[in-house]
Amino acid sequence: MDDRPDIFDRARRARQRDRMLPRFAGHDFLYRAMLDELLDRLRDVQRPLPEALVIGCPDGSARAALEAMGKRVACADPGFLAARATDGVQVDEDALPFADESFDLIIACGTLDSVNDLPGALILMRRVLRPDGLMLAAFSGGGSLPRLKAALLAAEGDRPGQHVHPQVDVRSAGDLLSRAGFAMPVADGETLTIRYGDIARLMHDLRGMGAGNVLATRPPALSRRTIMRAAEHFADAADADGRTAEHMAVIYLSGWKPDASQAKPARRGSATVSLAAALKGKS
């Protein structure tokens, strides 16, 4: 970690992860979609990758899926209770406590959008991978929650507060992956659409999945009047059936720890390495 002030409050982030646990199963659709996609991509990999680390363990589903593939799994989570529930360790991703070259595979699901030092976290993940090890990650990125942002902006008028986290886009995430030293880096994304009857249900889902505001510098709490105005603006964007379509932009990353056995892609920007080839990691 560097000496720059934290963007996110680490203690509040950990508490939020712990508070979501009792109700997470009712709000896990985004985590489930990201994890399912990461596991599908892992199934395309031809190497065994026996020792795995999962970062982001709000339940035991990732561990169970990887163990079913014959892997030995360690779990880590920003929340203390979440980590303890999976016999894991509490971590900040930009201060991983693991020794270099400890794992063949890292899956980071749903947490990297609120890391203070994302470049540093990616560098540390590369360091704890063994040569020719694979990192797969998924997190919410730029373009997420446009309806909620617009409703809050309209409701607060001339002095809006920052209620939604700053977000990384796909291109920036890919650049960070390359700068962190990963071989055959791939960044891509998808947009998930969820339809809501009102803004209260959307906010309830965000709290239930641990996606509330954990910025180190938080704006004043929203007044009841502001929330009511935001609800009206959100409803104004509804379709004919009375539901408003909200969007979550998910970024997916993959990269390999460099190894002499790997195929060497052409110069950066030539786009000659396909996603399938990158995931397989072999020519």
Helices and strands as residue ranges (DSSP letters): H 10-20, G 21-26, H 29-43, E 51-55, H 61-68, E 72-77, H 80-85, E 89-90, G 93-95, E 103-109, G 112-114, H 118-128, E 129-140, H 146-156, H 170-179, E 183-196, H 199-208, H 224-236, E 244-256, H 275-280
